[in-house]
Each structure stands twice: as structure tokens, then as C-alpha cells.
Amino acid sequence: MTFNDIFSSSFLENVTAVSLLDMVIALVLSFCIGMFIYLIYKKTYAGVMYSSTFGVTLVALTMITTFVILAVTSNVVLSLGMVGALSIVRFRTAIKEPLDIAFLFWSIAAASC
């Protein structure tokens, strides 16, 4: 498969759309996985100041990442646009605990599986 084959009209027509049932199932599963990650975070937290909003962020991040991946997989042009848009996003909040970064990456990686 060459680069031109990817952008040919026959390739774009063969891409299937995600059904509403598949989207609901994926979001429910990502919520469950996000809750599992949150419970592990809450159980293993050993820092100075526990933040319950960070746990909510883990669940929301898992669900939002799942939703974005579902939207991107149905359209090649949209996926390239999302990659371009997400490449300029920067986190401005300083993460105080290194383990918090691991939990953030775990919630993103769990959604992409």
C-alpha cells in the first residue's frame, strides 16, 4: 500500500463508521477502566496532599480519550487534523508527584486499547 492509496477515494469509502451502540459500549467500558485506575490511585497514593479532583480527572481523561479515538478512527482526514491539533497542546499545570504522571499516561493508554 502506497501513500497515494491511503488518500484514494476507494480507501476513504471502505472506512466504516462507528455505530451508536459501539460508542456507548466503549464509553461504559472506559468509565469502568477509569474507575479502576482511580481506585488504584486512591489506594496507592503516598503523597503529602491527596486531591480527589485528580481522581475524577483520571476517569474523565480515559473517557475523553476513548471518545476522541472513536471519532478519529472513522475518518482518515479527521484523524490527520486531530493529530495536528493535538501536537500543539501543552500542559501548563506542574505535576508535583512523578507517580501522577504515570497514572495520567496509564489512563490515556487504557483508552487507546
C-alpha positions as a LaTeX table, in Angstrom:
\begin{tabular}{lrrr}
\hline
Residue & $x$ (\AA) & $y$ (\AA) & $z$ (\AA) \\
\hline
Met1 & 0.00 & 0.00 & 0.00 \\
Thr2 & 1.46 & 3.32 & $-1.03$ \\
Phe3 & 0.82 & 6.79 & 0.34 \\
Asn4 & $-1.42$ & 7.60 & $-2.63$ \\
Asp5 & $-3.57$ & 4.53 & $-1.93$ \\
Ile6 & $-4.32$ & 5.82 & 1.55 \\
Phe7 & $-5.88$ & 9.01 & 0.22 \\
Ser8 & $-7.64$ & 7.48 & $-2.76$ \\
Ser9 & $-11.41$ & 7.65 & $-2.73$ \\
Ser10 & $-11.81$ & 3.86 & $-2.56$ \\
Phe11 & $-9.88$ & 3.75 & 0.71 \\
Leu12 & $-11.99$ & 6.51 & 2.24 \\
Glu13 & $-15.21$ & 4.79 & 1.18 \\
Asn14 & $-14.19$ & 1.48 & 2.80 \\
Val15 & $-13.79$ & 3.04 & 6.24 \\
Thr16 & $-16.76$ & 2.11 & 8.39 \\
Ala17 & $-18.49$ & 4.44 & 10.78 \\
Val18 & $-18.82$ & 3.63 & 14.47 \\
Ser19 & $-22.36$ & 2.77 & 15.48 \\
Leu20 & $-24.09$ & 4.38 & 18.45 \\
Leu21 & $-24.20$ & 1.06 & 20.33 \\
Asp22 & $-20.45$ & 0.56 & 19.87 \\
Met23 & $-19.83$ & 4.09 & 21.11 \\
Val24 & $-21.95$ & 3.57 & 24.23 \\
Ile25 & $-20.27$ & 0.24 & 25.00 \\
Ala26 & $-16.82$ & 1.76 & 24.55 \\
Leu27 & $-17.64$ & 4.72 & 26.81 \\
Val28 & $-19.10$ & 2.47 & 29.53 \\
Leu29 & $-16.03$ & 0.23 & 29.40 \\
Ser30 & $-13.72$ & 3.24 & 29.52 \\
Phe31 & $-15.64$ & 4.56 & 32.54 \\
Cys32 & $-15.15$ & 1.22 & 34.30 \\
Ile33 & $-11.45$ & 1.15 & 33.44 \\
Gly34 & $-11.09$ & 4.78 & 34.55 \\
Met35 & $-12.75$ & 3.95 & 37.87 \\
Phe36 & $-10.36$ & 1.01 & 38.31 \\
Ile37 & $-7.40$ & 3.33 & 37.69 \\
Tyr38 & $-8.86$ & 5.86 & 40.14 \\
Leu39 & $-9.28$ & 3.21 & 42.85 \\
Ile40 & $-5.70$ & 2.03 & 42.36 \\
Tyr41 & $-4.53$ & 5.66 & 42.56 \\
Lys42 & $-6.52$ & 6.29 & 45.73 \\
Lys43 & $-5.25$ & 3.08 & 47.36 \\
Thr44 & $-1.58$ & 3.62 & 46.49 \\
Tyr45 & $-1.30$ & 7.40 & 46.96 \\
Ala46 & 1.51 & 8.25 & 49.37 \\
Gly47 & 1.99 & 11.97 & 48.73 \\
Val48 & 1.57 & 14.91 & 51.05 \\
Met49 & $-1.79$ & 16.26 & 49.90 \\
Tyr50 & $-4.41$ & 13.97 & 48.31 \\
Ser51 & $-6.57$ & 15.59 & 45.63 \\
Ser52 & $-9.88$ & 13.89 & 44.86 \\
Thr53 & $-10.30$ & 16.04 & 41.76 \\
Phe54 & $-7.24$ & 14.38 & 40.24 \\
Gly55 & $-9.04$ & 11.04 & 40.51 \\
Val56 & $-12.04$ & 12.50 & 38.69 \\
Thr57 & $-9.62$ & 13.80 & 36.08 \\
Leu58 & $-8.27$ & 10.28 & 35.55 \\
Val59 & $-11.76$ & 8.94 & 34.84 \\
Ala60 & $-12.65$ & 11.87 & 32.60 \\
Leu61 & $-9.36$ & 11.61 & 30.72 \\
Thr62 & $-9.99$ & 7.95 & 30.00 \\
Met63 & $-13.48$ & 8.64 & 28.68 \\
Ile64 & $-12.47$ & 11.70 & 26.63 \\
Thr65 & $-9.56$ & 9.84 & 25.05 \\
Thr66 & $-11.90$ & 6.98 & 24.13 \\
Phe67 & $-14.35$ & 9.41 & 22.54 \\
Val68 & $-11.62$ & 11.13 & 20.53 \\
Ile69 & $-10.22$ & 7.82 & 19.33 \\
Leu70 & $-13.71$ & 6.70 & 18.26 \\
Ala71 & $-14.17$ & 9.92 & 16.30 \\
Val72 & $-10.77$ & 9.70 & 14.68 \\
Thr73 & $-10.91$ & 6.06 & 13.58 \\
Ser74 & $-13.89$ & 6.59 & 11.29 \\
Asn75 & $-12.27$ & 9.26 & 9.10 \\
Val76 & $-8.70$ & 9.47 & 7.84 \\
Val77 & $-8.84$ & 13.20 & 7.13 \\
Leu78 & $-10.23$ & 13.95 & 10.59 \\
Ser79 & $-7.53$ & 11.82 & 12.20 \\
Leu80 & $-4.79$ & 13.81 & 10.49 \\
Gly81 & $-6.43$ & 17.05 & 11.60 \\
Met82 & $-6.67$ & 15.83 & 15.20 \\
Val83 & $-3.01$ & 14.81 & 15.22 \\
Gly84 & $-2.09$ & 18.28 & 14.02 \\
Ala85 & $-4.30$ & 19.97 & 16.60 \\
Leu86 & $-3.12$ & 17.80 & 19.48 \\
Ser87 & 0.53 & 18.29 & 18.59 \\
Ile88 & 0.37 & 21.93 & 19.71 \\
Val89 & $-1.34$ & 21.24 & 23.06 \\
Arg90 & 0.83 & 21.81 & 26.11 \\
Phe91 & 0.14 & 21.12 & 29.75 \\
Arg92 & 0.59 & 24.27 & 31.84 \\
Thr93 & $-0.02$ & 22.71 & 35.25 \\
Ala94 & 3.06 & 21.42 & 37.01 \\
Ile95 & 2.69 & 17.83 & 38.17 \\
Lys96 & 4.17 & 17.61 & 41.65 \\
Glu97 & 4.35 & 13.83 & 42.05 \\
Pro98 & 6.11 & 11.73 & 39.39 \\
Leu99 & 3.69 & 8.89 & 40.03 \\
Asp100 & 0.80 & 11.15 & 38.99 \\
Ile101 & 2.31 & 11.36 & 35.50 \\
Ala102 & 2.37 & 7.57 & 35.35 \\
Phe103 & $-1.34$ & 7.46 & 36.23 \\
Leu104 & $-2.11$ & 10.08 & 33.56 \\
Phe105 & $-0.30$ & 8.05 & 30.91 \\
Trp106 & $-1.99$ & 4.86 & 32.15 \\
Ser107 & $-5.44$ & 6.40 & 31.72 \\
Ile108 & $-4.59$ & 7.58 & 28.19 \\
Ala109 & $-3.10$ & 4.21 & 27.25 \\
Ala110 & $-6.07$ & 2.30 & 28.67 \\
Ala111 & $-8.43$ & 4.28 & 26.48 \\
Ser112 & $-6.43$ & 3.61 & 23.33 \\
Cys113 & $-6.57$ & $-0.16$ & 23.75 \\
\hline
\end{tabular}
